[in-house]
Amino acid sequence: MADWEIWLTILALGLATAATRASFWLIGHHIAIPKRVNEMLRYAPACALAAIVAPDLLLAPGGQIHIGLDNLRLVAGAVSIAFYVVRRNMLETIIFGMAFFTALRLLHIF
């Protein structure tokens, strides 16, 4: 590819990105989102987070599902969920979960 083609591609992708993101500012106030859709969108961040975290907890490095006490990530995740149910504090849960996972790895408990 020539240099001008690379720069043209970068410019086109930048404009496409800016247009899609700016569209919400430009026409967002003129379009009403139905109440049902708005209620469903409340759960989108939790679903996205689950889609990112669940494979990391459940899959072994080879890609097979690994459920058992020797899966330290899954054990730490389950304990972290229990901690969150009791405490209801996300920052404390993250700190506790990472500390618990690190302790499991260092102490070779399972």
Backbone as XML, in Angstrom:
<?xml version="1.0"?>
<chain id="A" units="angstrom">
  <residue number="1" name="MET">
    <atom name="N" x="0.838" y="-1.186" z="0.000"/>
    <atom name="CA" x="0.000" y="0.000" z="0.000"/>
    <atom name="C" x="0.877" y="1.241" z="0.000"/>
  </residue>
  <residue number="2" name="ALA">
    <atom name="N" x="0.399" y="2.216" z="-0.701"/>
    <atom name="CA" x="1.111" y="3.490" z="-0.721"/>
    <atom name="C" x="0.781" y="4.262" z="0.555"/>
  </residue>
  <residue number="3" name="ASP">
    <atom name="N" x="1.639" y="5.236" z="0.863"/>
    <atom name="CA" x="1.422" y="6.035" z="2.073"/>
    <atom name="C" x="0.088" y="6.762" z="2.039"/>
  </residue>
  <residue number="4" name="TRP">
    <atom name="N" x="-0.294" y="7.284" z="0.868"/>
    <atom name="CA" x="-1.542" y="8.035" z="0.807"/>
    <atom name="C" x="-2.751" y="7.126" z="1.043"/>
  </residue>
  <residue number="5" name="GLU">
    <atom name="N" x="-2.648" y="5.849" z="0.662"/>
    <atom name="CA" x="-3.741" y="4.900" z="0.901"/>
    <atom name="C" x="-3.883" y="4.592" z="2.389"/>
  </residue>
  <residue number="6" name="ILE">
    <atom name="N" x="-2.766" y="4.480" z="3.056"/>
    <atom name="CA" x="-2.800" y="4.245" z="4.502"/>
    <atom name="C" x="-3.446" y="5.428" z="5.214"/>
  </residue>
  <residue number="7" name="TRP">
    <atom name="N" x="-3.020" y="6.644" z="4.853"/>
    <atom name="CA" x="-3.585" y="7.832" z="5.486"/>
    <atom name="C" x="-5.066" y="8.001" z="5.143"/>
  </residue>
  <residue number="8" name="LEU">
    <atom name="N" x="-5.446" y="7.660" z="3.930"/>
    <atom name="CA" x="-6.852" y="7.729" z="3.533"/>
    <atom name="C" x="-7.694" y="6.732" z="4.343"/>
  </residue>
  <residue number="9" name="THR">
    <atom name="N" x="-7.155" y="5.548" z="4.561"/>
    <atom name="CA" x="-7.844" y="4.543" z="5.363"/>
    <atom name="C" x="-7.992" y="5.000" z="6.805"/>
  </residue>
  <residue number="10" name="ILE">
    <atom name="N" x="-6.929" y="5.560" z="7.371"/>
    <atom name="CA" x="-6.985" y="6.068" z="8.746"/>
    <atom name="C" x="-8.012" y="7.188" z="8.845"/>
  </residue>
  <residue number="11" name="LEU">
    <atom name="N" x="-8.032" y="8.088" z="7.903"/>
    <atom name="CA" x="-8.992" y="9.194" z="7.897"/>
    <atom name="C" x="-10.432" y="8.682" z="7.773"/>
  </residue>
  <residue number="12" name="ALA">
    <atom name="N" x="-10.654" y="7.717" z="6.872"/>
    <atom name="CA" x="-12.001" y="7.170" z="6.682"/>
    <atom name="C" x="-12.488" y="6.462" z="7.942"/>
  </residue>
  <residue number="13" name="LEU">
    <atom name="N" x="-11.612" y="5.679" z="8.575"/>
    <atom name="CA" x="-12.000" y="4.995" z="9.802"/>
    <atom name="C" x="-12.245" y="5.983" z="10.941"/>
  </residue>
  <residue number="14" name="GLY">
    <atom name="N" x="-11.433" y="7.024" z="11.012"/>
    <atom name="CA" x="-11.646" y="8.059" z="12.030"/>
    <atom name="C" x="-12.971" y="8.775" z="11.839"/>
  </residue>
  <residue number="15" name="LEU">
    <atom name="N" x="-13.305" y="9.103" z="10.595"/>
    <atom name="CA" x="-14.589" y="9.750" z="10.318"/>
    <atom name="C" x="-15.764" y="8.826" z="10.626"/>
  </residue>
  <residue number="16" name="ALA">
    <atom name="N" x="-15.635" y="7.556" z="10.292"/>
    <atom name="CA" x="-16.705" y="6.599" z="10.584"/>
    <atom name="C" x="-16.912" y="6.454" z="12.090"/>
  </residue>
  <residue number="17" name="THR">
    <atom name="N" x="-15.825" y="6.408" z="12.832"/>
    <atom name="CA" x="-15.925" y="6.313" z="14.286"/>
    <atom name="C" x="-16.556" y="7.560" z="14.870"/>
  </residue>
  <residue number="18" name="ALA">
    <atom name="N" x="-16.096" y="8.727" z="14.420"/>
    <atom name="CA" x="-16.651" y="9.987" z="14.925"/>
    <atom name="C" x="-18.132" y="10.123" z="14.567"/>
  </residue>
  <residue number="19" name="ALA">
    <atom name="N" x="-18.511" y="9.714" z="13.366"/>
    <atom name="CA" x="-19.909" y="9.833" z="12.948"/>
    <atom name="C" x="-20.821" y="8.945" z="13.783"/>
  </residue>
  <residue number="20" name="THR">
    <atom name="N" x="-20.392" y="7.720" z="14.046"/>
    <atom name="CA" x="-21.249" y="6.831" z="14.832"/>
    <atom name="C" x="-21.356" y="7.287" z="16.278"/>
  </residue>
  <residue number="21" name="ARG">
    <atom name="N" x="-20.306" y="7.826" z="16.822"/>
    <atom name="CA" x="-20.365" y="8.293" z="18.210"/>
    <atom name="C" x="-21.088" y="9.628" z="18.329"/>
  </residue>
  <residue number="22" name="ALA">
    <atom name="N" x="-20.933" y="10.482" z="17.351"/>
    <atom name="CA" x="-21.590" y="11.790" z="17.394"/>
    <atom name="C" x="-23.071" y="11.688" z="17.066"/>
  </residue>
  <residue number="23" name="SER">
    <atom name="N" x="-23.485" y="10.597" z="16.433"/>
    <atom name="CA" x="-24.894" y="10.475" z="16.064"/>
    <atom name="C" x="-25.796" y="10.523" z="17.282"/>
  </residue>
  <residue number="24" name="PHE">
    <atom name="N" x="-25.335" y="10.025" z="18.417"/>
    <atom name="CA" x="-26.149" y="10.075" z="19.624"/>
    <atom name="C" x="-26.308" y="11.506" z="20.126"/>
  </residue>
  <residue number="25" name="TRP">
    <atom name="N" x="-25.296" y="12.329" z="19.936"/>
    <atom name="CA" x="-25.408" y="13.734" z="20.337"/>
    <atom name="C" x="-26.279" y="14.516" z="19.352"/>
  </residue>
  <residue number="26" name="LEU">
    <atom name="N" x="-26.139" y="14.208" z="18.085"/>
    <atom name="CA" x="-26.849" y="14.978" z="17.067"/>
    <atom name="C" x="-28.323" y="14.643" z="17.001"/>
  </residue>
  <residue number="27" name="ILE">
    <atom name="N" x="-28.685" y="13.351" z="17.065"/>
    <atom name="CA" x="-30.090" y="12.982" z="16.928"/>
    <atom name="C" x="-30.649" y="12.308" z="18.173"/>
  </residue>
  <residue number="28" name="GLY">
    <atom name="N" x="-29.851" y="12.191" z="19.191"/>
    <atom name="CA" x="-30.280" y="11.490" z="20.394"/>
    <atom name="C" x="-31.467" y="12.109" z="21.087"/>
  </residue>
  <residue number="29" name="HIS">
    <atom name="N" x="-31.580" y="13.424" z="21.081"/>
    <atom name="CA" x="-32.682" y="14.089" z="21.765"/>
    <atom name="C" x="-33.960" y="14.063" z="20.945"/>
  </residue>
  <residue number="30" name="HIS">
    <atom name="N" x="-33.857" y="13.793" z="19.674"/>
    <atom name="CA" x="-35.020" y="13.810" z="18.796"/>
    <atom name="C" x="-35.691" y="12.445" z="18.678"/>
  </residue>
  <residue number="31" name="ILE">
    <atom name="N" x="-35.033" y="11.413" z="19.152"/>
    <atom name="CA" x="-35.580" y="10.066" z="19.078"/>
    <atom name="C" x="-35.867" y="9.584" z="20.494"/>
  </residue>
  <residue number="32" name="ALA">
    <atom name="N" x="-37.080" y="9.116" z="20.707"/>
    <atom name="CA" x="-37.450" y="8.591" z="22.019"/>
    <atom name="C" x="-37.247" y="7.077" z="22.025"/>
  </residue>
  <residue number="33" name="ILE">
    <atom name="N" x="-36.500" y="6.599" z="22.997"/>
    <atom name="CA" x="-36.284" y="5.165" z="23.144"/>
    <atom name="C" x="-37.479" y="4.602" z="23.905"/>
  </residue>
  <residue number="34" name="PRO">
    <atom name="N" x="-38.089" y="3.548" z="23.394"/>
    <atom name="CA" x="-39.228" y="2.960" z="24.103"/>
    <atom name="C" x="-38.847" y="2.536" z="25.526"/>
  </residue>
  <residue number="35" name="LYS">
    <atom name="N" x="-39.811" y="2.612" z="26.417"/>
    <atom name="CA" x="-39.558" y="2.313" z="27.823"/>
    <atom name="C" x="-39.024" y="0.898" z="28.009"/>
  </residue>
  <residue number="36" name="ARG">
    <atom name="N" x="-39.568" y="-0.051" z="27.275"/>
    <atom name="CA" x="-39.143" y="-1.458" z="27.395"/>
    <atom name="C" x="-37.676" y="-1.619" z="26.983"/>
  </residue>
  <residue number="37" name="VAL">
    <atom name="N" x="-37.265" y="-0.968" z="25.900"/>
    <atom name="CA" x="-35.874" y="-1.037" z="25.443"/>
    <atom name="C" x="-34.959" y="-0.376" z="26.470"/>
  </residue>
  <residue number="38" name="ASN">
    <atom name="N" x="-35.379" y="0.750" z="27.010"/>
    <atom name="CA" x="-34.593" y="1.459" z="28.016"/>
    <atom name="C" x="-34.401" y="0.596" z="29.263"/>
  </residue>
  <residue number="39" name="GLU">
    <atom name="N" x="-35.434" y="-0.142" z="29.658"/>
    <atom name="CA" x="-35.308" y="-1.039" z="30.811"/>
    <atom name="C" x="-34.342" y="-2.174" z="30.519"/>
  </residue>
  <residue number="40" name="MET">
    <atom name="N" x="-34.378" y="-2.710" z="29.307"/>
    <atom name="CA" x="-33.465" y="-3.800" z="28.944"/>
    <atom name="C" x="-32.021" y="-3.319" z="28.875"/>
  </residue>
  <residue number="41" name="LEU">
    <atom name="N" x="-31.801" y="-2.081" z="28.459"/>
    <atom name="CA" x="-30.437" y="-1.556" z="28.347"/>
    <atom name="C" x="-29.766" y="-1.393" z="29.711"/>
  </residue>
  <residue number="42" name="ARG">
    <atom name="N" x="-30.545" y="-1.357" z="30.776"/>
    <atom name="CA" x="-29.955" y="-1.268" z="32.112"/>
    <atom name="C" x="-29.094" y="-2.481" z="32.419"/>
  </residue>
  <residue number="43" name="TYR">
    <atom name="N" x="-29.434" y="-3.630" z="31.819"/>
    <atom name="CA" x="-28.715" y="-4.864" z="32.104"/>
    <atom name="C" x="-27.543" y="-5.111" z="31.157"/>
  </residue>
  <residue number="44" name="ALA">
    <atom name="N" x="-27.346" y="-4.261" z="30.186"/>
    <atom name="CA" x="-26.269" y="-4.458" z="29.205"/>
    <atom name="C" x="-24.878" y="-4.473" z="29.842"/>
  </residue>
  <residue number="45" name="PRO">
    <atom name="N" x="-24.532" y="-3.554" z="30.748"/>
    <atom name="CA" x="-23.189" y="-3.618" z="31.344"/>
    <atom name="C" x="-22.947" y="-4.903" z="32.126"/>
  </residue>
  <residue number="46" name="ALA">
    <atom name="N" x="-23.946" y="-5.377" z="32.872"/>
    <atom name="CA" x="-23.775" y="-6.616" z="33.634"/>
    <atom name="C" x="-23.603" y="-7.811" z="32.697"/>
  </residue>
  <residue number="47" name="CYS">
    <atom name="N" x="-24.352" y="-7.824" z="31.606"/>
    <atom name="CA" x="-24.224" y="-8.921" z="30.638"/>
    <atom name="C" x="-22.858" y="-8.903" z="29.963"/>
  </residue>
  <residue number="48" name="ALA">
    <atom name="N" x="-22.385" y="-7.712" z="29.619"/>
    <atom name="CA" x="-21.067" y="-7.607" z="28.988"/>
    <atom name="C" x="-19.973" y="-8.052" z="29.952"/>
  </residue>
  <residue number="49" name="LEU">
    <atom name="N" x="-20.089" y="-7.665" z="31.202"/>
    <atom name="CA" x="-19.099" y="-8.070" z="32.196"/>
    <atom name="C" x="-19.119" y="-9.580" z="32.394"/>
  </residue>
  <residue number="50" name="ALA">
    <atom name="N" x="-20.307" y="-10.163" z="32.461"/>
    <atom name="CA" x="-20.409" y="-11.615" z="32.605"/>
    <atom name="C" x="-19.813" y="-12.329" z="31.401"/>
  </residue>
  <residue number="51" name="ALA">
    <atom name="N" x="-20.013" y="-11.781" z="30.219"/>
    <atom name="CA" x="-19.474" y="-12.404" z="29.010"/>
    <atom name="C" x="-17.949" y="-12.346" z="28.978"/>
  </residue>
  <residue number="52" name="ILE">
    <atom name="N" x="-17.384" y="-11.373" z="29.640"/>
    <atom name="CA" x="-15.925" y="-11.258" z="29.690"/>
    <atom name="C" x="-15.347" y="-12.116" z="30.805"/>
  </residue>
  <residue number="53" name="VAL">
    <atom name="N" x="-15.990" y="-12.121" z="31.970"/>
    <atom name="CA" x="-15.446" y="-12.785" z="33.150"/>
    <atom name="C" x="-15.707" y="-14.290" z="33.141"/>
  </residue>
  <residue number="54" name="ALA">
    <atom name="N" x="-16.885" y="-14.721" z="32.733"/>
    <atom name="CA" x="-17.247" y="-16.145" z="32.814"/>
    <atom name="C" x="-16.270" y="-17.062" z="32.066"/>
  </residue>
  <residue number="55" name="PRO">
    <atom name="N" x="-15.890" y="-16.755" z="30.835"/>
    <atom name="CA" x="-14.918" y="-17.649" z="30.179"/>
    <atom name="C" x="-13.582" y="-17.720" z="30.919"/>
  </residue>
  <residue number="56" name="ASP">
    <atom name="N" x="-13.175" y="-16.622" z="31.515"/>
    <atom name="CA" x="-11.907" y="-16.628" z="32.243"/>
    <atom name="C" x="-11.994" y="-17.515" z="33.479"/>
  </residue>
  <residue number="57" name="LEU">
    <atom name="N" x="-13.159" y="-17.551" z="34.108"/>
    <atom name="CA" x="-13.313" y="-18.380" z="35.300"/>
    <atom name="C" x="-13.504" y="-19.857" z="34.964"/>
  </residue>
  <residue number="58" name="LEU">
    <atom name="N" x="-14.172" y="-20.154" z="33.874"/>
    <atom name="CA" x="-14.580" y="-21.526" z="33.588"/>
    <atom name="C" x="-13.663" y="-22.295" z="32.646"/>
  </residue>
  <residue number="59" name="LEU">
    <atom name="N" x="-12.890" y="-21.611" z="31.824"/>
    <atom name="CA" x="-12.101" y="-22.305" z="30.810"/>
    <atom name="C" x="-10.655" y="-22.498" z="31.248"/>
  </residue>
  <residue number="60" name="ALA">
    <atom name="N" x="-10.148" y="-23.693" z="30.970"/>
    <atom name="CA" x="-8.731" y="-23.987" z="31.198"/>
    <atom name="C" x="-7.930" y="-23.389" z="30.046"/>
  </residue>
  <residue number="61" name="PRO">
    <atom name="N" x="-6.611" y="-23.291" z="30.188"/>
    <atom name="CA" x="-5.797" y="-22.721" z="29.100"/>
    <atom name="C" x="-5.985" y="-23.415" z="27.750"/>
  </residue>
  <residue number="62" name="GLY">
    <atom name="N" x="-6.336" y="-24.685" z="27.723"/>
    <atom name="CA" x="-6.547" y="-25.391" z="26.468"/>
    <atom name="C" x="-7.894" y="-25.108" z="25.834"/>
  </residue>
  <residue number="63" name="GLY">
    <atom name="N" x="-8.788" y="-24.428" z="26.551"/>
    <atom name="CA" x="-10.094" y="-24.102" z="26.015"/>
    <atom name="C" x="-11.204" y="-25.028" z="26.477"/>
  </residue>
  <residue number="64" name="GLN">
    <atom name="N" x="-10.895" y="-26.031" z="27.298"/>
    <atom name="CA" x="-11.916" y="-26.925" z="27.819"/>
    <atom name="C" x="-12.509" y="-26.345" z="29.099"/>
  </residue>
  <residue number="65" name="ILE">
    <atom name="N" x="-13.774" y="-26.687" z="29.344"/>
    <atom name="CA" x="-14.414" y="-26.234" z="30.585"/>
    <atom name="C" x="-13.780" y="-26.981" z="31.747"/>
  </residue>
  <residue number="66" name="HIS">
    <atom name="N" x="-13.405" y="-26.236" z="32.768"/>
    <atom name="CA" x="-12.692" y="-26.794" z="33.912"/>
    <atom name="C" x="-13.419" y="-26.380" z="35.186"/>
  </residue>
  <residue number="67" name="ILE">
    <atom name="N" x="-14.238" y="-27.291" z="35.704"/>
    <atom name="CA" x="-14.978" y="-27.016" z="36.940"/>
    <atom name="C" x="-14.458" y="-27.968" z="38.008"/>
  </residue>
  <residue number="68" name="GLY">
    <atom name="N" x="-13.940" y="-27.389" z="39.085"/>
    <atom name="CA" x="-13.415" y="-28.204" z="40.174"/>
    <atom name="C" x="-12.649" y="-27.333" z="41.148"/>
  </residue>
  <residue number="69" name="LEU">
    <atom name="N" x="-12.279" y="-27.913" z="42.263"/>
    <atom name="CA" x="-11.558" y="-27.148" z="43.273"/>
    <atom name="C" x="-10.132" y="-26.814" z="42.858"/>
  </residue>
  <residue number="70" name="ASP">
    <atom name="N" x="-9.608" y="-27.502" z="41.871"/>
    <atom name="CA" x="-8.267" y="-27.176" z="41.406"/>
    <atom name="C" x="-8.265" y="-26.012" z="40.414"/>
  </residue>
  <residue number="71" name="ASN">
    <atom name="N" x="-9.447" y="-25.502" z="40.043"/>
    <atom name="CA" x="-9.553" y="-24.292" z="39.224"/>
    <atom name="C" x="-9.586" y="-23.098" z="40.177"/>
  </residue>
  <residue number="72" name="LEU">
    <atom name="N" x="-8.420" y="-22.519" z="40.425"/>
    <atom name="CA" x="-8.300" y="-21.465" z="41.434"/>
    <atom name="C" x="-9.098" y="-20.217" z="41.068"/>
  </residue>
  <residue number="73" name="ARG">
    <atom name="N" x="-9.190" y="-19.915" z="39.787"/>
    <atom name="CA" x="-9.961" y="-18.738" z="39.369"/>
    <atom name="C" x="-11.435" y="-18.920" z="39.702"/>
  </residue>
  <residue number="74" name="LEU">
    <atom name="N" x="-11.956" y="-20.093" z="39.453"/>
    <atom name="CA" x="-13.361" y="-20.362" z="39.738"/>
    <atom name="C" x="-13.631" y="-20.323" z="41.241"/>
  </residue>
  <residue number="75" name="VAL">
    <atom name="N" x="-12.739" y="-20.904" z="42.028"/>
    <atom name="CA" x="-12.900" y="-20.883" z="43.486"/>
    <atom name="C" x="-12.862" y="-19.447" z="43.997"/>
  </residue>
  <residue number="76" name="ALA">
    <atom name="N" x="-11.890" y="-18.662" z="43.538"/>
    <atom name="CA" x="-11.789" y="-17.269" z="43.970"/>
    <atom name="C" x="-12.996" y="-16.468" z="43.500"/>
  </residue>
  <residue number="77" name="GLY">
    <atom name="N" x="-13.498" y="-16.746" z="42.303"/>
    <atom name="CA" x="-14.688" y="-16.059" z="41.808"/>
    <atom name="C" x="-15.913" y="-16.367" z="42.641"/>
  </residue>
  <residue number="78" name="ALA">
    <atom name="N" x="-16.097" y="-17.637" z="43.002"/>
    <atom name="CA" x="-17.247" y="-18.029" z="43.820"/>
    <atom name="C" x="-17.172" y="-17.396" z="45.209"/>
  </residue>
  <residue number="79" name="VAL">
    <atom name="N" x="-15.987" y="-17.395" z="45.799"/>
    <atom name="CA" x="-15.822" y="-16.767" z="47.118"/>
    <atom name="C" x="-16.040" y="-15.256" z="47.020"/>
  </residue>
  <residue number="80" name="SER">
    <atom name="N" x="-15.603" y="-14.655" z="45.927"/>
    <atom name="CA" x="-15.807" y="-13.213" z="45.740"/>
    <atom name="C" x="-17.282" y="-12.874" z="45.583"/>
  </residue>
  <residue number="81" name="ILE">
    <atom name="N" x="-18.021" y="-13.721" z="44.885"/>
    <atom name="CA" x="-19.465" y="-13.489" z="44.749"/>
    <atom name="C" x="-20.138" y="-13.565" z="46.113"/>
  </residue>
  <residue number="82" name="ALA">
    <atom name="N" x="-19.753" y="-14.557" z="46.922"/>
    <atom name="CA" x="-20.310" y="-14.660" z="48.278"/>
    <atom name="C" x="-19.950" y="-13.430" z="49.113"/>
  </residue>
  <residue number="83" name="PHE">
    <atom name="N" x="-18.718" y="-12.958" z="48.961"/>
    <atom name="CA" x="-18.289" y="-11.755" z="49.682"/>
    <atom name="C" x="-19.133" y="-10.549" z="49.269"/>
  </residue>
  <residue number="84" name="TYR">
    <atom name="N" x="-19.403" y="-10.433" z="47.963"/>
    <atom name="CA" x="-20.207" y="-9.304" z="47.489"/>
    <atom name="C" x="-21.643" y="-9.378" z="48.012"/>
  </residue>
  <residue number="85" name="VAL">
    <atom name="N" x="-22.201" y="-10.577" z="48.065"/>
    <atom name="CA" x="-23.570" y="-10.725" z="48.565"/>
    <atom name="C" x="-23.657" y="-10.249" z="50.015"/>
  </residue>
  <residue number="86" name="VAL">
    <atom name="N" x="-22.613" y="-10.499" z="50.791"/>
    <atom name="CA" x="-22.610" y="-10.086" z="52.193"/>
    <atom name="C" x="-22.315" y="-8.599" z="52.333"/>
  </residue>
  <residue number="87" name="ARG">
    <atom name="N" x="-21.313" y="-8.095" z="51.635"/>
    <atom name="CA" x="-20.837" y="-6.719" z="51.847"/>
    <atom name="C" x="-21.482" y="-5.669" z="50.950"/>
  </residue>
  <residue number="88" name="ARG">
    <atom name="N" x="-21.857" y="-6.029" z="49.726"/>
    <atom name="CA" x="-22.452" y="-5.101" z="48.746"/>
    <atom name="C" x="-21.546" y="-3.909" z="48.446"/>
  </residue>
  <residue number="89" name="ASN">
    <atom name="N" x="-20.255" y="-4.164" z="48.331"/>
    <atom name="CA" x="-19.305" y="-3.104" z="48.002"/>
    <atom name="C" x="-18.380" y="-3.636" z="46.906"/>
  </residue>
  <residue number="90" name="MET">
    <atom name="N" x="-18.463" y="-3.038" z="45.727"/>
    <atom name="CA" x="-17.732" y="-3.561" z="44.579"/>
    <atom name="C" x="-16.216" y="-3.416" z="44.749"/>
  </residue>
  <residue number="91" name="LEU">
    <atom name="N" x="-15.747" y="-2.286" z="45.235"/>
    <atom name="CA" x="-14.303" y="-2.087" z="45.394"/>
    <atom name="C" x="-13.721" y="-3.082" z="46.392"/>
  </residue>
  <residue number="92" name="GLU">
    <atom name="N" x="-14.395" y="-3.266" z="47.523"/>
    <atom name="CA" x="-13.924" y="-4.244" z="48.503"/>
    <atom name="C" x="-13.926" y="-5.648" z="47.912"/>
  </residue>
  <residue number="93" name="THR">
    <atom name="N" x="-14.931" y="-5.958" z="47.104"/>
    <atom name="CA" x="-15.014" y="-7.276" z="46.489"/>
    <atom name="C" x="-13.852" y="-7.519" z="45.540"/>
  </residue>
  <residue number="94" name="ILE">
    <atom name="N" x="-13.511" y="-6.526" z="44.741"/>
    <atom name="CA" x="-12.387" y="-6.666" z="43.818"/>
    <atom name="C" x="-11.086" y="-6.882" z="44.579"/>
  </residue>
  <residue number="95" name="ILE">
    <atom name="N" x="-10.868" y="-6.082" z="45.612"/>
    <atom name="CA" x="-9.645" y="-6.211" z="46.413"/>
    <atom name="C" x="-9.609" y="-7.565" z="47.111"/>
  </residue>
  <residue number="96" name="PHE">
    <atom name="N" x="-10.736" y="-7.946" z="47.725"/>
    <atom name="CA" x="-10.801" y="-9.243" z="48.412"/>
    <atom name="C" x="-10.596" y="-10.394" z="47.435"/>
  </residue>
  <residue number="97" name="GLY">
    <atom name="N" x="-11.250" y="-10.340" z="46.291"/>
    <atom name="CA" x="-11.144" y="-11.414" z="45.313"/>
    <atom name="C" x="-9.725" y="-11.589" z="44.799"/>
  </residue>
  <residue number="98" name="MET">
    <atom name="N" x="-9.067" y="-10.494" z="44.502"/>
    <atom name="CA" x="-7.685" y="-10.590" z="44.025"/>
    <atom name="C" x="-6.748" y="-11.076" z="45.133"/>
  </residue>
  <residue number="99" name="ALA">
    <atom name="N" x="-6.973" y="-10.615" z="46.365"/>
    <atom name="CA" x="-6.146" y="-11.082" z="47.481"/>
    <atom name="C" x="-6.374" y="-12.569" z="47.734"/>
  </residue>
  <residue number="100" name="PHE">
    <atom name="N" x="-7.618" y="-13.009" z="47.666"/>
    <atom name="CA" x="-7.933" y="-14.412" z="47.877"/>
    <atom name="C" x="-7.319" y="-15.279" z="46.779"/>
  </residue>
  <residue number="101" name="PHE">
    <atom name="N" x="-7.432" y="-14.835" z="45.535"/>
    <atom name="CA" x="-6.854" y="-15.577" z="44.418"/>
    <atom name="C" x="-5.335" y="-15.659" z="44.548"/>
  </residue>
  <residue number="102" name="THR">
    <atom name="N" x="-4.710" y="-14.560" z="44.923"/>
    <atom name="CA" x="-3.253" y="-14.549" z="45.109"/>
    <atom name="C" x="-2.848" y="-15.487" z="46.237"/>
  </residue>
  <residue number="103" name="ALA">
    <atom name="N" x="-3.615" y="-15.474" z="47.333"/>
    <atom name="CA" x="-3.308" y="-16.369" z="48.452"/>
    <atom name="C" x="-3.436" y="-17.830" z="48.027"/>
  </residue>
  <residue number="104" name="LEU">
    <atom name="N" x="-4.474" y="-18.160" z="47.258"/>
    <atom name="CA" x="-4.615" y="-19.532" z="46.770"/>
    <atom name="C" x="-3.431" y="-19.950" z="45.914"/>
  </residue>
  <residue number="105" name="ARG">
    <atom name="N" x="-2.995" y="-19.054" z="45.048"/>
    <atom name="CA" x="-1.871" y="-19.382" z="44.168"/>
    <atom name="C" x="-0.571" y="-19.546" z="44.957"/>
  </residue>
  <residue number="106" name="LEU">
    <atom name="N" x="-0.353" y="-18.663" z="45.937"/>
    <atom name="CA" x="0.901" y="-18.712" z="46.684"/>
    <atom name="C" x="0.957" y="-19.854" z="47.684"/>
  </residue>
  <residue number="107" name="LEU">
    <atom name="N" x="-0.188" y="-20.188" z="48.267"/>
    <atom name="CA" x="-0.210" y="-21.213" z="49.314"/>
    <atom name="C" x="-0.421" y="-22.619" z="48.766"/>
  </residue>
  <residue number="108" name="HIS">
    <atom name="N" x="-0.773" y="-22.744" z="47.504"/>
    <atom name="CA" x="-1.009" y="-24.055" z="46.871"/>
    <atom name="C" x="-1.963" y="-24.905" z="47.706"/>
  </residue>
  <residue number="109" name="ILE">
    <atom name="N" x="-3.068" y="-24.328" z="48.111"/>
    <atom name="CA" x="-4.027" y="-25.028" z="48.957"/>
    <atom name="C" x="-4.673" y="-26.185" z="48.223"/>
  </residue>
  <residue number="110" name="PHE">
    <atom name="N" x="-5.037" y="-25.995" z="46.957"/>
    <atom name="CA" x="-5.743" y="-27.051" z="46.209"/>
    <atom name="C" x="-4.790" y="-27.691" z="45.221"/>
  </residue>
</chain>
